[in-house]
Amino acid sequence: MSETRFLITSALPYASGVTHLGNVVGSTLPADIYARYCRLRGRDTLYVCGSDEHGVAITIAAEKEGLLPQELVDRYHHANENALRKIGIAFDIFGRTTNPLHAATAREFFNVWLQSGCLIEKEEDQFFDEKASMFLPDRYVEGTCPNCGFDKARGDQCDNCGSYYNQLDLKNPHSVITGASPVVRKTKHWYFRLGLFQEWVEQYIEGHADTWKDNVLQQSRSWLKQGLSDRAATRDLQWGIPVPVEGTEGKVLYVWFEAVLGYISATKQWAMERGAPDAWKKWWCDSGTQYTAFLGKDNIVFHSIIFPILLHTRVADNYILPSNIPANEFLNLEGDKFSKSRNWAIDVVQYLNDFNEPHHTDVLRYVLTMNMPENRDSDFTWKDFQARSNNELGAILGNFVNRVAQFLQKNFNSAVPTIMKSGNAGIEEFALTAATKEGLESAAQHLDAFRFRDAATEAMNVARAANKYFNDKAPWKTIKSNSDDCAQTLYNCVQTIHTLSVVFAPFIPNACASMQRMFGLPITTGEPLQLETGIDVWMQAALGAVPSGSVLIETPILFSRIEDEVIDVQLKKLGVKDSSHASEGRIVAPVASDDDNLISIEEFARVKLKTVIITSAERVPKSDKLVRLQVDAGGESRQIVAGLAKHYRPEDLIGKTVVIVANLKPARLMGLESQGMVLAATNSEGVLVLVTPESKEIGPGAIVK
């Protein structure tokens, strides 16, 4: 047992909305799996996370919801923490960057940078919205990407090609606030001189070339190849941590620099809550700490380059650096990217509302683990969710536990049988013991290498071996012909249930706690403060832990069957008809045509036409063409901005049933998001007429085909 401490962080989720399954599988779930495993190995472990609550993404979301930024982050900080804990994410501390302790930590770092010459003050050109009378931070500007031509690129980054650039390089820019074309004005900011650390960070990254994932190495090397340049550490914004320099009103620390410091400030909060304010230092300022940072691929460079540089500026304080950054790729949903604006997402709160039994959190965790995008993008599908729940968790693990419990109740008065201690165990017993021990060892090797899918597969292989053992030993026969052999079989099976409850604990903790409660065992699923440091519960699970004579307290059904009807409900929420047509919900590549004027039926099938009822309509200010519509799409409300103002009065549109393109990418018109397109036709006189169903019996949500 090493004396090394294990510090684990997962990327701070934005408190601008409810976290979805893509966020969970990217950072919080793998971090929790690893933290639980470390605790089960007896390692001194601390798992830190929290909410990222500053930045323009927060102010934009607050404006959309008609809230103040603080009101918004208060809502989603608590909602996300509660939801994540309900799916078993066992943080030691879930902090927040609006904590005054975090602000003090960020200011402390800023002052060190200022005094050490890491910051340089520059006057720069920046977009200014004259209508809104404000400088425009990057996410308040949209336009055409200078690299790939994507016409909805943000002011600092293109979501289509992933490139970063100065906002002034954006083509055809417009303000997200007013829709106006911005002007360029001068403003002063402090820039962090990243280039000073180019050689140092190159050596740091190459020093981990043998242990880091290829995606982390390649993305980091690509950034370094371009050369590190000065990067703005402050910005013009009211929401954030004020720059700790006199005469800088209206300027805050750039969220890219202060958010990562949230790991440190959260650890300080954890220490204070335990009455030991200086305890955080042993985690961040002691070489005995091994630090692993879990995150998605969109956060790699901030943790492999920027955060290490920031920590390195405090070299006199001995701040430690990440020893590994096992970044995951992206999780898709039914073959397409997660997108809340297109209703193509599953958030954690939604899942918990629809699947509210304790075992459902385990099903989600297991399915996400088995589809974890460790090396390439992967896919979550509802049919796979159903199949893995029924055919693996239920039919393999749950089936074994239930068979053993039922047999004990019926034939041994619910008590673990007493066995002979002489060496009369048969080859099957040795095979089962070997399978459990090898399963624990192999799963441990995979977990230490951050191969979580392989580790979960090894755990399930132990359950498969247990089922085979039960079948091969046929205790329903030996209960009549050889009672001692039958007792040995059931004794071994009970011990294997305990082994399974440990090897599966990082993945499905609720079910594992149920298995341990069956025989009144202490609950050991890797929760914080649950286990004593220094005791390797993991490898001890290969030994018998359930004494003879222990009484079966309960007989849980670990996993109930998930029926087709349940899956159909989820698919319909995504706009998919039923589970037999699940692929209809996916965005597929267009089929090439020999004639540019002709398309195939498959290509047309990509367009989803749906009837909606217009529930409200109003003119868009400062536009003589646009009308802002709210429509009922059959249980779903959408906002659509349509060019109907010259042809229809808003009051005449209310109550009309019309047809829309339902799966069109959202667009912004005059600063308003439009979530679809209303279909209309122009007659010979140039009059625009809406396309409406002939039958008045057609309600909202009907599919047009």
C-alpha positions in Angstrom: 0.0 0.0 0.0 1.6 3.2 -1.2 1.6 6.4 0.9 0.8 8.4 -2.2 -2.3 10.6 -2.0 -4.7 10.5 -4.9 -6.2 13.8 -5.9 -9.0 13.5 -8.5 -10.8 16.4 -10.3 -13.4 16.5 -13.0 -14.1 19.5 -15.2 -16.4 22.0 -13.5 -19.8 21.9 -15.3 -21.2 25.2 -16.3 -24.0 26.4 -14.1 -25.9 27.7 -17.1 -28.2 24.7 -17.4 -28.8 21.1 -16.4 -25.8 18.9 -17.1 -26.5 16.2 -19.7 -25.3 12.6 -20.3 -22.5 13.8 -22.6 -21.0 15.9 -19.7 -21.4 13.0 -17.3 -19.6 10.4 -19.4 -16.9 13.0 -20.3 -15.7 13.8 -16.8 -17.8 13.2 -13.7 -18.6 9.4 -14.2 -15.0 8.3 -15.0 -13.7 10.4 -12.1 -16.2 8.9 -9.7 -15.4 5.3 -10.9 -11.7 6.0 -10.3 -12.2 7.7 -7.0 -14.4 4.8 -5.7 -11.8 2.3 -6.9 -9.0 4.2 -5.2 -10.9 4.3 -1.9 -11.6 0.5 -2.1 -7.8 0.0 -2.6 -7.2 1.8 0.7 -5.7 4.9 -1.0 -5.9 8.3 0.6 -8.3 9.9 -1.9 -9.9 13.3 -2.5 -12.4 13.8 -5.3 -13.0 17.5 -6.1 -15.5 19.1 -8.5 -17.9 22.1 -8.5 -19.7 24.6 -10.6 -18.1 27.0 -13.1 -20.3 30.1 -12.5 -18.6 33.0 -14.4 -18.2 33.9 -18.0 -20.4 35.0 -20.9 -22.2 31.7 -21.2 -23.8 32.4 -17.8 -24.8 36.0 -18.7 -26.4 34.9 -22.0 -28.3 32.0 -20.3 -29.5 34.4 -17.5 -30.8 36.9 -20.1 -32.7 34.2 -21.9 -34.4 33.1 -18.7 -35.0 36.6 -17.4 -32.8 36.1 -14.3 -29.8 37.8 -12.8 -26.6 35.8 -13.2 -26.4 35.0 -9.5 -30.0 33.8 -9.5 -29.2 31.5 -12.5 -26.1 30.0 -11.0 -27.8 29.4 -7.7 -30.5 27.5 -9.5 -28.3 25.3 -11.6 -25.5 24.8 -9.1 -27.8 23.1 -6.7 -29.8 21.3 -9.4 -26.6 19.8 -10.9 -25.1 18.8 -7.6 -28.3 17.1 -6.5 -28.7 15.3 -9.8 -25.1 14.2 -10.0 -25.2 12.9 -6.4 -28.4 11.0 -7.2 -26.7 9.1 -9.9 -24.0 8.1 -7.5 -21.3 10.7 -8.2 -19.6 10.7 -4.8 -17.7 14.0 -4.5 -15.7 14.8 -1.4 -16.5 18.4 -2.2 -18.7 20.1 -4.9 -17.6 23.8 -4.8 -18.5 26.8 -6.8 -16.6 29.7 -8.3 -18.9 32.4 -6.8 -17.6 31.4 -3.4 -15.7 34.4 -1.9 -12.9 31.9 -1.1 -12.5 31.3 -4.8 -12.4 35.0 -5.6 -9.7 35.4 -3.0 -7.7 32.5 -4.5 -8.0 33.9 -8.0 -6.9 37.4 -6.9 -3.9 35.9 -5.1 -2.8 34.1 -8.3 -3.4 37.3 -10.4 -1.3 39.4 -8.0 1.6 36.8 -8.2 1.5 37.0 -12.0 1.4 40.7 -11.9 4.4 41.0 -9.6 6.4 38.3 -11.4 6.1 39.9 -14.8 3.8 37.1 -16.2 1.2 39.8 -17.1 1.6 42.6 -19.6 -0.9 45.4 -20.1 -2.0 46.1 -23.7 -4.3 48.3 -25.5 -6.3 46.3 -28.0 -9.0 46.5 -30.6 -12.3 44.9 -29.6 -15.8 44.8 -31.0 -18.2 47.3 -29.5 -22.0 47.3 -29.8 -23.0 50.9 -30.2 -26.7 50.1 -29.7 -26.1 48.2 -26.4 -23.2 50.6 -25.5 -20.9 47.9 -24.4 -17.8 46.0 -25.5 -18.7 42.5 -26.8 -17.0 39.5 -25.1 -16.4 36.7 -27.5 -19.7 34.8 -27.1 -21.6 38.0 -27.7 -20.3 38.0 -31.2 -21.2 35.5 -34.0 -20.1 35.4 -37.6 -18.4 33.3 -40.2 -15.4 31.2 -39.2 -12.2 32.5 -40.9 -10.9 28.9 -41.2 -13.8 26.8 -42.4 -16.5 29.2 -43.4 -19.1 28.0 -40.8 -21.6 30.9 -40.6 -22.5 30.5 -36.9 -19.1 30.6 -35.4 -18.6 32.2 -32.0 -16.2 35.2 -31.4 -13.4 33.0 -30.0 -14.0 29.5 -31.3 -15.7 27.7 -34.1 -17.8 24.8 -33.0 -17.7 23.3 -36.5 -13.9 23.0 -37.0 -12.7 23.5 -33.4 -10.3 26.3 -34.3 -9.5 29.3 -31.9 -8.9 32.8 -33.2 -9.1 36.5 -32.3 -12.7 37.8 -32.6 -11.5 40.5 -35.0 -10.7 37.7 -37.5 -14.4 36.7 -37.6 -16.0 37.5 -40.9 -19.5 39.1 -41.2 -19.7 39.7 -37.4 -22.9 40.7 -35.7 -23.8 41.3 -32.0 -25.8 38.5 -30.3 -27.5 41.2 -28.2 -28.9 43.5 -30.9 -28.0 41.9 -34.2 -26.1 45.0 -35.3 -22.7 44.9 -36.9 -20.2 45.9 -34.2 -17.6 48.7 -34.5 -14.0 48.4 -33.4 -12.8 50.4 -30.4 -9.8 50.4 -28.1 -9.8 48.9 -24.7 -7.0 47.9 -22.2 -6.4 44.4 -20.8 -3.8 42.3 -19.1 -2.4 39.5 -21.1 -0.7 36.4 -19.7 2.6 35.8 -21.4 2.2 32.1 -22.1 5.1 32.2 -24.5 7.5 32.5 -21.6 6.7 28.9 -20.7 6.7 27.3 -24.2 9.9 25.3 -23.6 8.9 24.3 -20.0 5.5 23.1 -20.9 6.8 21.1 -23.9 9.2 19.3 -21.6 6.3 18.7 -19.1 4.1 17.2 -21.8 6.8 15.0 -23.4 7.7 13.8 -20.0 4.3 12.1 -19.9 4.4 10.8 -23.5 4.5 7.2 -22.3 1.4 7.4 -20.1 -1.0 10.0 -21.4 -3.7 9.2 -24.0 -2.8 9.9 -27.6 -5.7 12.5 -28.0 -4.3 14.5 -25.1 -0.7 14.4 -26.5 -1.7 15.2 -30.1 -4.0 18.1 -29.2 -1.4 19.6 -26.8 1.4 19.2 -29.4 -0.7 20.8 -32.0 -1.2 23.9 -29.8 2.5 24.1 -29.0 3.5 23.7 -32.6 1.6 26.9 -33.4 3.6 28.6 -30.6 2.1 30.0 -27.4 1.3 33.7 -27.6 0.0 36.3 -25.1 -3.5 35.5 -24.0 -6.0 37.9 -22.5 -6.4 37.3 -18.7 -9.1 40.0 -18.3 -12.1 41.1 -20.2 -14.8 43.8 -20.2 -17.8 42.3 -18.4 -19.8 43.0 -15.2 -20.2 39.4 -14.2 -17.1 37.8 -12.7 -14.2 38.4 -10.4 -13.2 42.1 -10.5 -9.6 42.7 -11.6 -7.7 43.5 -8.3 -6.2 46.7 -9.6 -7.4 50.2 -9.0 -9.2 52.0 -11.9 -10.4 48.8 -13.6 -14.1 49.0 -13.0 -16.1 46.9 -15.5 -13.2 44.5 -16.0 -13.1 40.9 -14.6 -10.7 38.0 -14.7 -11.1 35.9 -17.8 -13.0 32.7 -16.9 -10.5 30.6 -18.7 -7.8 31.5 -16.1 -9.9 31.6 -12.9 -12.2 28.7 -13.4 -9.4 26.0 -13.2 -8.4 27.6 -9.9 -11.8 26.4 -8.7 -10.2 23.0 -7.9 -7.9 24.6 -5.4 -10.5 26.9 -3.8 -13.0 24.0 -3.5 -10.3 22.0 -1.7 -9.8 25.0 0.6 -13.5 24.9 1.3 -13.3 21.2 2.0 -10.5 21.8 4.5 -12.4 24.6 6.3 -15.5 22.5 6.6 -13.5 19.9 8.4 -12.0 22.3 10.8 -8.5 22.1 9.4 -8.0 25.2 7.2 -4.5 24.3 6.1 -5.3 20.7 5.2 -5.7 21.7 1.5 -1.9 22.2 1.2 -1.1 18.5 1.6 -3.2 17.9 -1.6 -1.9 20.7 -3.7 1.6 21.6 -2.4 3.1 18.3 -1.5 5.0 16.0 -3.9 3.3 13.0 -2.3 0.1 13.8 -4.2 -0.7 12.1 -7.5 -3.1 14.3 -9.4 -5.5 13.0 -12.1 -7.7 15.5 -14.0 -10.8 14.0 -15.8 -12.4 16.0 -18.6 -13.8 16.0 -22.1 -11.6 16.6 -25.2 -12.8 20.2 -25.5 -11.0 21.0 -22.2 -7.7 19.4 -23.0 -5.4 22.4 -23.6 -6.7 24.2 -20.5 -5.6 21.3 -18.3 -2.5 20.2 -20.2 -1.0 23.6 -21.0 -2.7 26.6 -19.3 -3.4 25.1 -15.9 0.1 23.6 -15.5 1.6 26.9 -16.5 -0.5 28.7 -13.9 0.6 26.2 -11.2 4.2 26.5 -12.3 4.1 30.2 -11.6 3.8 29.2 -8.0 6.8 27.0 -8.0 8.0 28.5 -4.7 4.9 27.2 -3.1 5.5 23.7 -4.5 2.1 23.4 -6.3 1.8 20.0 -7.9 0.9 19.4 -11.6 -1.4 16.9 -13.2 0.2 13.5 -13.5 -2.4 12.3 -15.9 -5.2 13.8 -18.0 -7.3 10.9 -19.3 -9.6 13.0 -21.5 -12.5 11.4 -23.1 -13.9 12.0 -26.6 -17.6 12.9 -27.2 -20.7 10.9 -26.6 -23.3 11.1 -29.3 -27.0 10.3 -29.0 -28.7 7.9 -31.4 -26.0 8.7 -34.0 -26.0 12.5 -33.7 -24.4 15.2 -31.5 -26.1 16.2 -28.3 -28.1 19.5 -28.9 -30.5 20.9 -26.4 -31.7 23.5 -28.9 -32.8 20.7 -31.3 -34.3 18.6 -28.4 -31.6 16.0 -29.1 -30.3 15.5 -25.6 -30.9 13.7 -22.3 -30.2 15.7 -19.2 -29.6 14.0 -15.8 -32.7 15.6 -14.2 -34.9 14.4 -17.1 -33.5 10.8 -16.8 -34.1 10.7 -13.0 -37.7 11.9 -13.5 -38.4 9.2 -16.0 -36.3 6.4 -14.4 -36.8 6.9 -10.6 -36.0 3.5 -9.1 -32.6 3.2 -7.4 -31.4 0.5 -9.8 -32.0 2.8 -12.7 -29.0 4.9 -11.7 -26.9 1.8 -11.9 -28.3 1.0 -15.3 -27.3 4.4 -16.6 -23.9 4.3 -15.1 -23.2 0.8 -16.5 -24.4 1.6 -20.0 -22.5 4.9 -20.1 -19.4 3.0 -18.9 -19.7 0.4 -21.6 -20.1 3.1 -24.2 -17.5 5.5 -22.7 -15.7 7.4 -25.5 -12.2 6.7 -24.2 -10.4 6.8 -27.5 -13.0 7.9 -30.1 -16.5 9.3 -30.2 -19.1 6.8 -29.1 -22.9 6.5 -29.2 -25.7 6.2 -26.6 -28.8 4.6 -28.0 -32.0 3.6 -26.1 -32.0 0.1 -27.6 -28.5 -0.5 -26.4 -29.6 0.8 -23.0 -32.4 -1.7 -22.9 -30.3 -4.6 -24.1 -27.5 -4.0 -21.6 -29.9 -3.7 -18.7 -31.9 -6.8 -19.6 -29.2 -9.0 -21.1 -26.2 -8.2 -19.0 -27.2 -6.6 -15.6 -30.4 -8.5 -15.3 -29.7 -11.8 -17.0 -26.1 -12.3 -15.9 -25.4 -10.4 -12.6 -29.0 -10.1 -11.2 -29.9 -13.7 -12.3 -26.9 -15.2 -10.4 -27.6 -13.3 -7.2 -31.3 -14.1 -7.3 -30.7 -17.8 -8.0 -28.4 -18.1 -5.0 -30.7 -16.2 -2.7 -33.7 -18.3 -3.7 -31.9 -21.5 -3.3 -30.6 -20.5 0.2 -34.2 -19.6 1.3 -35.7 -22.8 0.0 -33.0 -25.3 1.1 -30.9 -23.8 3.9 -33.4 -21.8 5.9 -31.8 -18.6 4.5 -28.5 -19.3 6.3 -25.0 -19.5 4.8 -24.1 -23.2 5.1 -21.2 -24.5 7.2 -18.6 -26.4 5.1 -15.9 -28.9 5.8 -12.5 -27.2 6.3 -10.5 -30.2 4.9 -9.2 -30.0 1.4 -12.1 -31.6 -0.4 -12.9 -28.7 -2.7 -13.2 -29.8 -6.3 -11.8 -28.4 -9.5 -14.9 -26.3 -10.0 -14.3 -24.5 -6.7 -10.7 -23.7 -7.6 -11.8 -22.5 -11.0 -14.3 -20.1 -9.5 -11.8 -18.9 -6.9 -9.2 -18.3 -9.7 -11.8 -16.5 -11.8 -12.8 -14.1 -9.0 -9.1 -13.4 -8.1 -8.1 -12.9 -11.7 -11.1 -10.7 -12.3 -10.2 -8.4 -9.4 -6.6 -8.2 -10.5 -7.4 -7.6 -14.2 -10.1 -5.0 -13.4 -7.6 -3.3 -11.2 -5.0 -3.1 -13.9 -7.6 -1.6 -16.3 -8.8 0.9 -13.8 -5.3 2.1 -13.0 -4.8 2.6 -16.7 -8.2 4.4 -17.0 -9.6 1.7 -19.2 -13.1 1.7 -17.6 -14.9 -0.2 -20.3 -12.4 -3.1 -20.0 -12.6 -3.0 -16.2 -16.4 -3.3 -16.3 -16.2 -6.1 -18.8 -13.9 -8.0 -16.4 -16.4 -7.5 -13.6 -19.1 -8.9 -15.8 -16.9 -11.9 -16.7 -16.7 -12.8 -13.0 -20.5 -12.9 -13.0 -20.5 -15.1 -16.1 -18.0 -17.4 -14.4 -20.3 -17.5 -11.3 -23.3 -18.5 -13.4 -21.4 -21.2 -15.1 -20.2 -22.6 -11.8 -23.8 -22.6 -10.5 -25.0 -24.4 -13.6 -22.1 -26.9 -13.6 -22.5 -27.8 -9.9 -26.3 -28.2 -10.3 -27.1 -27.8 -6.6 -30.7 -28.6 -7.3 -29.4 -32.2 -7.9 -26.7 -32.4 -5.2 -29.1 -31.3 -2.5 -30.6 -34.7 -2.9 -27.5 -36.8 -3.7 -24.5 -35.0 -1.9 -25.5 -32.5 0.7 -21.9 -31.6 1.6 -21.1 -30.8 -2.0 -24.3 -28.7 -2.2 -23.4 -26.8 0.9 -19.9 -26.2 -0.5 -21.4 -24.9 -3.7 -23.7 -22.4 -2.0 -21.0 -21.3 0.4 -18.8 -20.5 -2.6 -21.6 -18.7 -4.4 -22.3 -16.5 -1.4 -18.6 -15.5 -1.2 -18.7 -14.7 -4.9 -21.7 -12.4 -4.4 -19.5 -10.5 -2.0 -16.7 -10.4 -4.5 -19.1 -9.2 -7.2 -20.3 -6.5 -4.8 -16.8 -5.1 -4.6 -15.6 -5.5 -8.2 -18.8 -3.9 -9.5 -18.9 -1.1 -6.8 -17.2 1.6 -8.9 -19.7 1.1 -11.6 -23.1 0.2 -10.0 -22.8 1.2 -6.3 -26.5 0.9 -5.5 -26.8 -2.7 -6.6 -23.5 -3.5 -4.8 -24.8 -2.0 -1.5 -27.9 -4.2 -1.9 -25.7 -7.3 -2.3 -23.8 -6.4 0.8 -27.0 -5.8 2.8 -28.2 -9.2 1.9 -25.9 -10.7 4.5 -25.6 -7.8 6.9 -22.1 -6.9 5.7 -20.6 -3.4 6.1 -21.3 -1.2 3.0 -18.1 -0.9 1.0 -18.8 0.8 -2.3 -16.1 3.4 -2.3 -18.0 6.3 -0.8 -16.1 9.1 1.0 -15.4 8.4 4.7 -16.8 4.9 4.3 -13.5 3.0 4.4 -10.3 3.2 6.4 -7.2 4.3 4.5 -4.6 1.6 4.2 -7.0 -1.4 4.0 -7.2 -2.9 0.6 -10.8 -4.0 0.5 -10.6 -4.6 -3.2 -8.1 -7.5 -3.1 -9.5 -8.8 0.1 -12.7 -9.4 -1.8 -11.1 -12.5 -3.3 -11.3 -14.1 0.2 -14.3 -15.4 2.0 -16.0 -12.5 3.8 -19.5 -14.0 4.7 -19.3 -16.2 7.8 -21.1 -19.6 7.9 -24.4 -19.2 9.6 -25.0 -15.7 8.4 -28.7 -15.2 7.7 -29.9 -13.9 4.4 -31.6 -10.6 5.5 -33.3 -9.7 2.2 -33.6 -11.0 -1.3 -33.4 -8.0 -3.6 -34.4 -8.0 -7.3 -31.4 -6.1 -8.4 -32.7 -5.2 -11.9 -36.2 -5.2 -13.2 -36.8 -5.8 -16.9 -37.1 -2.7 -19.2 -39.9 -3.2 -21.7 -40.2 -1.9 -25.3 -42.9 0.5 -24.3 -40.5 2.3 -21.9 -38.0 2.7 -24.7 -40.6 3.9 -27.1 -41.5 6.7 -24.8 -37.9 7.9 -24.8 -37.6 7.7 -28.5 -40.8 9.6 -29.1 -39.3 12.4 -27.0 -36.6 12.6 -29.6 -39.0 12.6 -32.4 -38.4 8.9 -33.3 -41.6 6.9 -34.0 -40.7 3.7 -32.0 -37.8 1.4 -31.2 -38.1 -0.4 -34.5 -37.4 2.9 -36.3 -34.8 4.2 -34.0 -32.4 5.1 -36.8 -35.0 7.6 -38.1 -33.9 9.9 -35.3 -30.4 10.1 -36.6 -28.9 12.6 -38.9 -27.5 10.6 -41.7 -25.2 11.6 -44.5 -27.0 12.9 -47.6 -27.2 10.5 -50.5 -25.5 11.6 -53.7 -27.6 12.2 -56.8 -26.7 12.0 -60.4 -28.8 15.1 -61.1 -28.3 18.1 -58.8 -32.1 18.9 -59.2 -33.2 15.5 -58.0 -33.0 14.0 -54.6 -33.5 10.4 -53.3 -36.3 9.3 -50.9 -33.6 8.8 -48.3 -32.4 12.3 -48.7 -35.9 13.7 -48.3 -36.5 11.5 -45.2 -33.9 13.6 -43.4 -36.3 16.5 -43.5 -38.8 16.3 -40.6 -42.0 18.1 -41.3 -44.4 18.5 -38.4 -47.7 20.4 -37.8 -47.8 23.0 -35.1 -50.3 25.5 -33.7 -49.3 29.1 -33.4 -50.0 30.1 -29.8 -48.6 33.7 -29.8 -47.2 36.1 -32.4 -45.6 39.5 -32.2 -43.5 41.7 -34.5 -39.8 41.8 -34.0 -38.7 45.3 -33.0 -36.7 47.2 -35.6 -37.7 44.7 -38.3 -40.4 45.2 -41.0 -40.3 41.6 -42.1 -40.0 39.4 -39.0 -42.6 38.0 -36.7 -41.7 36.1 -33.5 -43.9 33.0 -33.0 -44.4 30.6 -30.2 -45.8 27.3 -31.4 -47.2 24.2 -29.8 -45.5 21.2 -31.5 -47.4 18.6 -29.6 -46.3 18.8 -26.0 -43.3 20.9 -26.9 -43.1 24.7 -27.1 -40.8 26.3 -29.7 -39.9 29.8 -30.8 -39.7 30.5 -34.5 -38.8 33.7 -36.2 -40.5 34.0 -39.6 -40.5 36.6 -42.4 -44.3 37.0 -42.4 -44.8 40.6 -41.2 -45.6 42.0 -44.7 -48.2 39.3 -45.4 -49.9 38.6 -42.1 -50.9 40.6 -39.0 -49.6 38.9 -35.8 -53.1 38.6 -34.4 -54.3 36.8 -37.5 -51.7 34.1 -37.0 -52.7 33.0 -33.5 -54.5 29.7 -33.6 -53.4 28.7 -37.1 -52.2 25.1 -37.7 -49.1 25.3 -40.0 -46.3 23.0 -41.1 -42.7 23.6 -40.0 -39.3 22.0 -40.7 -38.7 20.5 -37.2 -35.1 19.4 -37.5 -33.5 22.5 -39.0 -30.4 23.7 -37.2 -31.4 26.7 -34.9 -30.6 30.1 -36.4 -30.3 33.6 -35.0 -32.3 36.5 -36.5 -32.1 39.9 -34.9 -30.7 38.3 -31.8 -33.5 35.8 -31.5 -33.1 32.1 -31.8 -35.4 30.4 -34.3 -36.0 26.7 -33.7 -37.5 25.7 -37.0 -38.9 27.1 -40.3 -42.5 27.8 -41.2 -43.4 26.5 -44.7 -45.1 29.0 -47.1 -45.6 29.4 -50.8 -45.7 32.5 -53.0 -48.6 32.8 -55.5 -48.4 34.3 -59.0 -49.1 37.8 -57.5 -46.2 37.6 -55.1 -48.4 37.0 -52.0 -47.0 34.7 -49.4 -49.4 32.0 -48.2 -48.8 29.6 -45.3 -48.9 25.9 -45.9 -51.7 24.6 -43.7 -53.4 21.1 -43.4 -56.7 20.8 -45.3 -58.3 18.8 -42.5 -59.2 20.6 -39.3 -58.8 17.3 -37.4 -55.0 17.6 -37.7 -53.6 18.7 -34.3 -50.2 19.8 -33.2 -47.3 17.3 -33.5 -48.5 15.4 -36.5 -45.8 14.1 -38.8 -46.1 15.3 -42.5 -44.8 12.8 -45.0 
